[in-house]
Amino acid sequence: MPAKIEFQQSASLNQSFGKSLRLLCAADFQPVFDNAPVRASHQNFLILARFNQQTNPRLGLVIAKKHLRFAVQRNRMKRLIRESFRKQQPSFQGLDVIVLSRKGVDQLLANNSFSAQLEQQWQRLFKKARQLRLAIPKPVDTEPNQVSLDVSKTD
């Protein structure tokens, strides 16, 4: 008789990667490309990030066919990046992030070596974002200027 296998769902598996966590269209990507104050550069990939007005982080992927020729390789790379992003999701709070592939990314054959390099770049990105958030002064809530109109009758 085969043994019964029970699946346990851990807390990390509860975080999904739904549409609200993705940059989907060109209008979502363009602000990050135009103004990305937070960057982490690596020989094989580039990470651009920008603060957004939302509470959840969003991820966009640009994995070029000229850098990874086969769809199997591109899909594997995307899967690894999404999984890493999903695990680090609380750290990305309020950021739009784009990961771009570079020439030579096809040389990263082992999943664990790519994941380790990606993890290092995430840490650099977090550090830069934290420094930038501290440098930006918070907006002061002020009451709108009250304009008093003095309407007096002139006869």
SULKATA-V84005 format. One record per pair of residues at least 24 apart in sequence whose C-alpha atoms are under 10 Angstrom apart, sorted by the first residue. I is the first residue (numbers start at 1). J is the second residue. D is the distance in Angstrom with one decimal. If there is no record, write none. Layout:
{{I,J,D} {I,J,D}}
This chain:
{{12,86,8.6} {12,87,6.8} {12,88,9.8} {13,86,9.1} {13,87,8.7} {15,86,6.8} {15,87,7.9} {15,89,8.3} {15,90,10.0} {16,83,9.5} {16,86,7.0} {16,87,9.5} {16,89,9.8} {17,58,9.4} {17,59,9.5} {17,82,7.7} {17,83,8.5} {17,85,8.9} {17,86,6.5} {17,89,9.5} {18,58,9.8} {19,58,8.9} {19,59,9.8} {20,56,7.7} {20,57,8.4} {20,58,7.1} {20,59,9.5} {21,56,6.8} {21,57,6.0} {21,58,4.2} {21,59,6.2} {21,60,8.9} {21,85,9.8} {21,86,9.1} {21,89,9.3} {21,96,9.0} {22,56,9.9} {22,57,8.2} {22,58,4.8} {22,59,4.8} {22,60,6.0} {22,61,9.0} {22,82,9.8} {22,96,8.7} {22,97,9.2} {22,98,9.8} {23,57,9.5} {23,58,5.9} {23,59,5.6} {23,60,4.8} {23,61,8.2} {23,96,7.7} {23,97,8.4} {23,98,8.3} {24,58,9.3} {24,59,8.9} {24,60,7.3} {24,61,9.6} {25,60,9.3} {28,58,9.5} {28,59,10.0} {28,60,8.7} {28,96,8.8} {29,59,9.4} {29,60,7.2} {29,61,9.5} {29,62,10.0} {29,96,8.6} {29,97,9.0} {29,98,7.7} {31,96,9.2} {32,60,9.7} {32,95,9.8} {32,96,7.0} {32,97,7.6} {32,98,7.5} {33,97,10.0} {33,98,8.5} {36,96,9.3} {36,97,9.1} {36,98,9.6} {37,128,9.0} {37,129,8.4} {37,132,8.2} {38,95,9.6} {38,97,9.2} {38,124,9.5} {38,125,6.7} {38,126,8.9} {38,127,9.5} {38,128,6.3} {38,129,6.1} {38,130,9.7} {38,131,9.8} {38,132,8.0} {39,97,9.4} {39,98,9.7} {39,121,9.3} {39,122,10.0} {39,124,8.6} {39,125,6.5} {39,126,9.9} {39,128,7.8} {39,129,8.9} {40,99,9.5} {40,118,10.0} {40,120,9.5} {40,121,5.9} {40,122,7.8} {40,123,9.2} {40,124,6.4} {40,125,5.6} {40,126,9.5} {40,128,8.5} {41,99,9.9} {41,100,9.8} {41,121,7.4} {41,124,9.2} {41,125,9.3} {42,101,9.6} {42,102,8.7} {42,117,8.5} {42,118,8.9} {42,120,9.6} {42,121,7.4} {43,101,9.4} {43,102,7.2} {43,103,8.1} {43,104,7.7} {43,105,8.2} {44,100,8.8} {44,101,6.3} {44,102,4.9} {44,103,6.2} {44,104,5.7} {44,105,4.7} {44,106,8.5} {44,107,8.7} {44,108,8.5} {44,114,9.5} {44,117,9.4} {44,118,9.9} {45,99,6.9} {45,100,5.5} {45,101,4.5} {45,102,4.9} {45,103,8.1} {45,104,8.8} {45,105,7.0} {45,117,9.7} {45,118,8.8} {45,121,9.4} {46,98,8.2} {46,99,5.8} {46,100,5.1} {46,101,6.5} {46,102,7.2} {46,118,10.0} {46,121,8.9} {47,97,6.9} {47,98,5.7} {47,99,4.6} {47,100,6.3} {47,101,8.9} {47,118,9.5} {47,121,7.8} {47,122,8.5} {47,125,8.0} {48,95,9.9} {48,96,8.2} {48,97,5.7} {48,98,5.2} {48,99,6.5} {48,100,8.1} {48,125,8.6} {49,92,9.6} {49,95,6.3} {49,96,5.4} {49,97,4.4} {49,98,6.3} {49,99,8.8} {49,125,8.0} {49,126,9.9} {49,129,8.4} {50,94,8.5} {50,95,5.6} {50,96,5.3} {50,97,6.7} {50,98,9.0} {50,129,8.7} {51,92,9.6} {51,93,8.9} {51,94,5.7} {51,95,4.5} {51,96,6.1} {51,97,8.8} {51,129,8.6} {51,132,9.9} {51,133,9.1} {52,93,9.1} {52,94,5.4} {52,95,5.4} {52,96,6.1} {52,97,9.8} {53,94,6.7} {53,95,8.5} {53,96,9.5} {54,93,8.5} {54,94,5.7} {54,95,8.1} {54,96,9.3} {55,92,9.6} {55,93,6.2} {55,94,5.1} {55,95,8.5} {56,89,8.4} {56,90,8.5} {56,92,7.8} {56,93,5.6} {56,94,5.6} {56,95,7.5} {56,96,8.9} {57,85,9.4} {57,86,9.8} {57,89,7.0} {57,90,8.2} {57,91,8.8} {57,92,5.5} {57,93,5.2} {57,94,5.1} {57,95,4.9} {57,96,5.7} {57,97,7.6} {58,85,9.3} {58,89,9.1} {58,92,8.3} {58,93,8.9} {58,94,8.2} {58,95,6.5} {58,96,4.8} {58,97,6.1} {58,98,8.5} {59,85,7.8} {59,86,9.6} {59,89,10.0} {59,92,9.6} {59,95,8.5} {59,96,6.0} {59,97,4.9} {59,98,5.8} {59,99,7.8} {60,96,7.8} {60,97,6.1} {60,98,4.5} {60,99,6.4} {60,100,8.7} {61,97,8.5} {61,98,5.6} {61,99,5.1} {61,100,6.3} {61,101,8.4} {62,98,7.3} {62,99,6.1} {62,100,4.7} {62,101,6.4} {62,102,9.7} {63,99,7.9} {63,100,5.9} {63,101,5.1} {63,102,8.2} {63,105,9.6} {64,100,7.9} {64,101,6.4} {64,102,8.0} {64,103,9.2} {65,101,9.4} {66,101,9.6} {66,102,9.2} {66,103,8.1} {66,106,10.0} {67,101,6.9} {67,102,6.3} {67,103,5.3} {67,104,6.8} {67,105,6.6} {67,106,6.6} {67,107,9.9} {68,101,8.5} {68,102,9.1} {68,103,8.5} {68,104,8.6} {68,105,7.1} {68,106,5.6} {68,107,9.4} {69,106,8.3} {70,106,9.7} {73,105,9.9} {73,106,7.8} {73,109,9.1} {74,101,9.6} {74,105,10.0} {74,106,9.1} {76,111,8.7} {77,101,9.3} {77,105,9.2} {77,106,9.4} {77,108,9.5} {77,109,9.9} {77,111,8.5} {77,114,8.6} {77,115,9.6} {80,111,7.6} {80,112,9.5} {80,114,8.3} {80,115,7.0} {80,118,9.2} {81,114,9.2} {81,115,7.8} {81,118,7.7} {81,119,9.7} {83,115,9.5} {84,115,7.4} {84,116,9.9} {84,118,7.9} {84,119,7.6} {84,122,9.1} {85,118,9.6} {85,119,9.4} {85,122,8.7} {88,119,9.2} {88,122,8.5} {88,123,9.9} {91,122,9.3} {91,123,9.6} {91,126,7.3} {92,122,9.2} {92,125,9.3} {92,126,7.6} {92,129,9.2} {95,129,8.9} {97,125,9.8}}
